[in-house]
């Protein structure tokens, strides 16, 4: 897709003749690619819950493509702990619409991931942690650098046209995964006890879906959250 829309990189190949011409063709072409990015993200989510290092790396690739690299840490260390509570950006509040949820989750997960990294560094070095400690040990810094390298490389090789299409591709992938989050976590809330601790996660704290050949095992969603150590 990036090659076809490139304003710099051109090759003498028949595939370059496939560039859409009308607005509807552009829309369908981009969304057909973005659909498979969304599917790759769902598959990646399943791989991220594996303990094998190489499998985790493979599961992260779709999120790196969409410049959503923090998803793994936020999902496993934040979402699975805070599901169905106000501190979990992925849990859509009752009455919120899908558009609000996408924006809220996209922005707040970056903040919560950054804060989680800062808390870890502070525990290690105390209040006197240096800027070097932050830049070298907060994973969010590494993700931002990685995304900047991706953007810079695409721009240098494929020009502004290729970069624009990649950003649209990344955005549509993020939208798809967040729509799934919205549907599977809408309106559910865990009760807080008198001791200020939320009740244990159960099958009632996330929604399931009907089985589908394109949803992998996401239909086991409630079981996945209630028994997070069970092979997914």
LINSULBEL-V378890 format. One line per field, one symbol per residue. burial: # if it has 16 or more other C-alpha atoms within 10 Angstrom, else .. A space follows every 10 residues. Layout:
burial = ???
//
This chain:
burial = #######... .........# .........# #..#..#### #########. .....#..## ########## #####..### #####..### ###....#.. ##..##..## .###.###.. ##........ ...#...### ..#...#..# #..##.#### ######..## .#######.# ########## .......... #...####.. ......###. ######.... .#
//
